[in-house]
């Protein structure tokens, strides 16, 4: 599975998801991009999941029609 942890998660987070292609926002060159555009870029790049610590992200962003799931990370 191709997973994109948002900028608000530690870089080492990828080690908690072995067996998946986990690429950081910074690695993709997407630092500083607002979440709406980030979700569209992630979907276009084939990411299946975006993980974010943004509070209430699953309620804040219009995700209908995106092939990418958004998963809120717990603190």
N, C-alpha and C positions, 0 to 999 in steps of 0.2 A: 504494500500500500504506500502511496506517496503522501507524506505528511508535512505540513508547513506549520511549525510553531511560530507564533507571533513574536514580535520584538520584546514583549514583556515577560518572556520565559527565558531562563538561563540557557546559554549555548549548550551546556552539558545535558540538557533535557533529552537530547537525541539518544543517549545511552539507555534510557528507560523504555525505548521502543525498538528492541532488536528485531531484525528481520524485515524492517520497513525502510523505505527510502525517506529519510528525514533531512530536510534542507531548511536551514534558517533563513529568515527574512533578509538578514544582512548578507548572507551568502548569495542570495538571489539578486542582490542589488536593489531591494525594495524598501530599504530603511526610510522612514519619514513619510511613507505613503499612507494616506488615510484609509481606514478599514474598508470602506465601500469599494474603493478602487483596488485595494489589496485582494479582496475576495474575488473580484472579476479577473485579476491577473492570475491568481491561484487556480481558478477554474480553467482559464485558457491554457495554463501550463500543465494541466493534467493532475493537479493535486486533488486528492479525494477527501482530505480532511485538513481543516485549519483549526489549530488549538490556540486559544487566547485566554488571558486572565482578565480581559476587559469586563468589568462588572455588567451583567445583563446583556452581553453581546447577542445572545440568542434571541432577545426580544427587541433589540435596537435596530438591527439591520434587516432589510427586505431581502430574503434569500430565495424566494420563489423562482424556480427556473434555473437556479445554479446547481450544477452537478457536484458541488463541493459541500460537504457537511461542516458545520461550525460546532466545535466542542468547547464549552467553557471549562477552563482548568480551575480546580479548587485550590485555595491557598493552604 
